[in-house]
Amino acid sequence: MATGELGDVGGYYFRFLPQKTFQSLNSKEITSRLRQWSMLGRIKAQAFGFDQTFQAYRKDDFVMAFFKDPNVIPNLKLLSDSSGQWITLGTEVKKIEATNVPCTQLSMSFFHRLYDGDIVRDSGHIVKCLDSFCDPFLISDELRRVLLVEDSEKYEIFSQPDREEFLFCLFKHLCLGGALCQYEDVISPYLETAKLIYKDLVRILLVCAILHQRIMNRHFLTLLWILSGVIFTFYTTVMVWETCLNALSNYVPLLFFIYHFSLLILIDKHLLCKLI
């Protein structure tokens, strides 16, 4: 397919973006934690751009077009069962099933209930419990119990919609780790790592538009706020119109959200159960 030509399914054309890097997965501190949790080299993120407006009700067409696109097939990485190495997709996918993963959580206060539910102490230490098994995981603390054991008395502190949130899935994946995971005694490394990766993978831009309003003899502030993931960093531009400019026009800010998702996160399929 020539560059710029539309894909076969749904009119979508994809392009691989190898220049896009994900700092959260490459930083020294995060790679050290991933190594400790037996996840280093078994989690990968790749970026692909596309040229048509994404419509949620056509998600199946969108995903099928993605896996059939000739720019995706030779570049999309999968982890080989036999070699344990990342290999390319190499062939068209014949059948897909797409599931919506909500990304509505914008604050790490989402996890404060872990403290309120006596799963994590005020000091940040994770409460221990008697060992039990939830195949293939050894459960030796209340955190893994609330993540895995559906009939535990504290399981319902996170509702089913909560558990479907991408932030929760990412946090759960990190907490459970890989086959040789060395678990943390305190909660902060899990929360910090989930926050950084979530911020890197999900971008939410809050833009300030300017509307004309005919009000005279007042001072106005126009604010530009940019939110990136769950870190509420506010870049604020403040402009004040003095009385001498009131004869021209005055302004009122209108805030609205623009969502941009052009990211695929790939996880070892042997660990995928931890994200469900």
C-alpha positions, 0 to 999 in steps of 0.5 A: 500500500502506498503511503497515504492510501486508506486501509481496506477496512473502515477507511482507516490508514495507520502509520507506525511512530517508532520515534515516539518514546515512553519515558515512564518505561525507560527511566532508571527508577521504573526499570529497577522496579519492573526488574524487581517485580519480574516484569522487565522486558515483558511489557512494551508500548508502541505508538501508531497514528491514524488518519480518520476520526475515531467513532466508539460505535465502530470500534470493531471496524477500527481494531480490525483495520488496525490489525490488517494494515500493512504498516502494522503487520511488520511492526506490531510486537508480540512476545513469543511463547517459545523464545521469550523474545519480542517478534512482529505480528507478521500476518493478518488477524482474522478475528478480533474482539474489542472491549472498551477500557474506561480512562475516566480517573484523573486522581490517585485519590481513587486509591485512598479507600485502601487506607480507609479499608485497613488494607494499607496502614497510615504509614504506607505499609501493606497489611499482612495476612495468612498465606493462601493461594489464588492460582497462580498467585500466593496471597500473603497480604490484604492488597493482593487479597482485595485484588484477587479474592472475590469472596473476601469481605473487602473485595467490594471496596472497588466496584466492578466499574472501578475495576474496569478502569485502565488506572486500576488495571495498570495498578493491579498488573504492577501489584501482582507482577511476574512469575518471580515477583519480589513484592513490596512491603509498602504501597508507594512504589506501586502507586508512583509507578502506576501514576507515571505510566498512566500519565505517559500513556493517557493524555488529556488536554483541557483547553480554554476557548474564548467567547465574546461577551459585551460587558464593560468596565471590568477586568477579566482573567483568561486561564489556560489549563493543561492536564496530563494524565493524573498529574494535575499540573496547571500551566496558567496564562493570565491576561488582564484587560485594563479599562482602556481596552474595554471599548474593544471587547471582553471575554469569558472562558469556556472550558472543554475537554479534548481526548487524544488516544493514539496508543497501543499498550502491549503486555505479555499475554501470560500476564493478561489475566491480571488486567481483567 
